[in-house]
Amino acid sequence: MAIYLVRHTPTILPKTVCYGQLDVGLQTPYSLLFDAVLKQLPTQINTIYSSPLIRCKLLANFIAKKNNAAKLNFDDRLKELHFGDWEGKSWDALPPNELNPWMEDFVNISVPNGECFKDLYSRSVAFFQTITNNNNTIIISHAGVIRSILCYLNNKPLVDAFSFKCDFGEVIGI
């Protein structure tokens, strides 16, 4: 019995662009990357939970199709941090008077018209606590959600969330 946290594969946006809940596509061809993710998962998957954003949804649908027995569920609580006014903008173009305070305390300070990491953590953990069947369950999501769940499970302060490695296409068994 296990739960697997899976981060989506690389997006089409460069690292210089701020995106969280902005619905962006994946780098192609992604089928080879999807196959690599699939090889890290058990052959029998009972349930798949996924962020409804396309970068997760494509991978979730691929895994579900390869595993006919898997139940597929999309949940808004698995979306990445909402970057509000910053969505789709270059990190370099963000006003320093907004960016700097957030960088100093991303846990508690919300992005303008968005959320703070504590908000993301609350909804991620609320989702995680609802999982009743943890027998080969897959959660396909984003780095922020995965790090939130790992902070919760390891009783780590949120400020240490980035100590958890979470690469594109990575599978973390818990």
C-alpha positions as CSV (number, residue, x, y, z in Angstrom):
1,M,0.0,0.0,0.0
2,A,1.5,3.3,-1.1
3,I,0.7,6.8,-2.3
4,Y,2.8,8.3,-5.1
5,L,3.2,12.0,-5.5
6,V,3.9,12.9,-9.2
7,R,4.9,16.3,-10.5
8,H,3.9,17.1,-14.1
9,T,6.5,17.2,-16.9
10,P,8.2,20.4,-18.2
11,T,5.9,23.2,-19.5
12,I,6.3,25.3,-22.6
13,L,7.1,28.4,-20.5
14,P,10.7,29.4,-19.7
15,K,11.8,29.5,-16.0
16,T,11.8,33.3,-16.3
17,V,7.9,33.4,-16.4
18,C,5.8,33.3,-13.2
19,Y,3.0,30.8,-13.5
20,G,1.0,28.9,-11.0
21,Q,-2.6,28.4,-11.9
22,L,-2.1,29.8,-15.4
23,D,-3.1,26.9,-17.6
24,V,0.0,26.2,-19.8
25,G,0.9,23.3,-22.1
26,L,3.7,20.9,-21.9
27,Q,6.9,20.6,-23.9
28,T,6.5,18.1,-26.6
29,P,6.9,15.3,-27.4
30,Y,5.7,14.5,-23.9
31,S,4.8,10.8,-24.5
32,L,8.4,9.7,-23.9
33,L,8.4,11.6,-20.6
34,F,5.0,10.1,-19.7
35,D,6.4,6.6,-20.3
36,A,9.3,7.4,-18.0
37,V,6.9,8.4,-15.3
38,L,4.8,5.4,-15.8
39,K,7.8,3.1,-15.4
40,Q,8.3,4.5,-11.8
41,L,4.7,3.6,-10.8
42,P,3.2,0.2,-9.8
43,T,1.5,-1.7,-12.6
44,Q,-1.8,-1.8,-10.6
45,I,-3.1,1.7,-9.8
46,N,-6.3,2.0,-8.0
47,T,-7.0,5.7,-7.9
48,I,-5.5,8.8,-9.6
49,Y,-6.1,12.3,-8.2
50,S,-5.0,15.2,-10.4
51,S,-4.9,18.9,-10.6
52,P,-7.3,19.9,-13.4
53,L,-4.7,22.1,-15.0
54,I,-3.8,20.8,-18.4
55,R,-0.1,20.1,-17.5
56,C,-1.3,17.6,-14.9
57,K,-4.5,16.5,-16.7
58,L,-2.6,15.2,-19.8
59,L,-0.4,13.0,-17.6
60,A,-3.3,11.8,-15.5
61,N,-5.3,10.8,-18.6
62,F,-2.3,9.0,-20.0
63,I,-1.8,7.0,-16.8
64,A,-5.5,6.2,-16.5
65,K,-5.6,5.0,-20.1
66,K,-2.6,2.7,-19.6
67,N,-4.3,1.4,-16.4
68,N,-7.9,0.5,-17.1
69,A,-8.7,-0.2,-13.4
70,A,-7.7,3.3,-12.2
71,K,-10.3,5.7,-11.1
72,L,-9.5,9.3,-12.2
73,N,-10.5,12.3,-10.1
74,F,-9.7,16.0,-10.7
75,D,-9.6,18.3,-7.7
76,D,-9.1,22.1,-7.6
77,R,-7.3,21.8,-4.3
78,L,-4.4,20.2,-6.2
79,K,-3.7,23.4,-8.3
80,E,-0.4,25.2,-7.9
81,L,0.0,28.4,-5.9
82,H,-2.3,31.1,-7.3
83,F,0.1,33.9,-8.4
84,G,-2.7,36.4,-8.9
85,D,-1.5,39.6,-10.7
86,W,1.9,38.0,-11.4
87,E,0.5,35.1,-13.5
88,G,2.2,35.0,-16.9
89,K,4.6,37.9,-16.2
90,S,8.4,37.8,-16.3
91,W,9.8,37.5,-12.8
92,D,12.2,40.4,-13.7
93,A,9.2,42.6,-14.6
94,L,7.5,42.2,-11.2
95,P,7.5,45.4,-9.0
96,P,10.2,45.1,-6.4
97,N,7.9,46.6,-3.8
98,E,5.6,43.6,-4.3
99,L,8.2,40.9,-5.0
100,N,10.7,41.6,-2.2
101,P,8.3,41.3,0.8
102,W,6.9,38.1,-0.7
103,M,10.4,36.7,-1.3
104,E,11.3,37.5,2.4
105,D,8.1,35.8,3.7
106,F,6.4,33.7,1.0
107,V,4.8,31.6,3.7
108,N,2.6,34.4,5.1
109,I,2.5,37.2,2.5
110,S,0.0,36.7,-0.4
111,V,0.8,37.6,-3.9
112,P,-1.4,40.6,-5.0
113,N,-4.8,39.0,-5.8
114,G,-3.3,35.6,-5.2
115,E,-2.4,33.5,-2.3
116,C,0.5,32.8,0.1
117,F,2.2,29.5,0.7
118,K,0.2,29.0,3.9
119,D,-3.0,29.1,1.9
120,L,-1.6,26.5,-0.6
121,Y,-0.6,24.3,2.3
122,S,-4.0,24.5,3.9
123,R,-5.9,23.4,0.8
124,S,-3.3,20.7,-0.1
125,V,-3.4,19.1,3.4
126,A,-7.2,19.4,3.5
127,F,-7.2,17.4,0.2
128,F,-4.7,14.9,1.5
129,Q,-6.6,14.2,4.6
130,T,-9.7,13.2,2.6
131,I,-7.9,10.3,0.8
132,T,-9.5,7.1,2.2
133,N,-7.9,4.5,-0.1
134,N,-4.1,4.8,0.0
135,N,-3.6,1.5,-1.9
136,N,-1.5,2.4,-5.0
137,T,-2.9,5.9,-5.2
138,I,-1.4,8.5,-7.5
139,I,-1.5,12.2,-6.9
140,I,-0.5,14.3,-10.0
141,S,0.2,17.9,-9.1
142,H,2.7,20.7,-8.9
143,A,5.8,21.4,-6.9
144,G,4.1,23.6,-4.4
145,V,1.4,21.1,-3.6
146,I,3.9,18.2,-3.3
147,R,6.2,20.2,-1.1
148,S,3.2,21.1,1.1
149,I,2.2,17.5,1.5
150,L,5.8,16.6,2.3
151,C,6.0,19.3,4.9
152,Y,2.9,18.0,6.5
153,L,4.0,14.4,6.6
154,N,7.5,15.2,7.8
155,N,6.3,17.9,10.3
156,K,8.6,20.5,8.7
157,P,8.1,24.2,8.9
158,L,6.7,25.7,5.7
159,V,9.7,27.9,5.3
160,D,11.7,24.7,4.7
161,A,9.5,23.5,1.9
162,F,12.2,24.1,-0.7
163,S,14.4,21.6,1.0
164,F,12.3,18.9,-0.7
165,K,13.6,18.1,-4.2
166,C,10.7,18.1,-6.7
167,D,11.8,17.9,-10.4
168,F,9.6,17.8,-13.4
169,G,8.3,14.3,-13.9
170,E,9.5,13.2,-10.5
171,V,7.7,10.4,-8.6
172,I,7.9,10.4,-4.8
173,G,6.6,7.4,-3.0
174,I,5.2,8.0,0.5
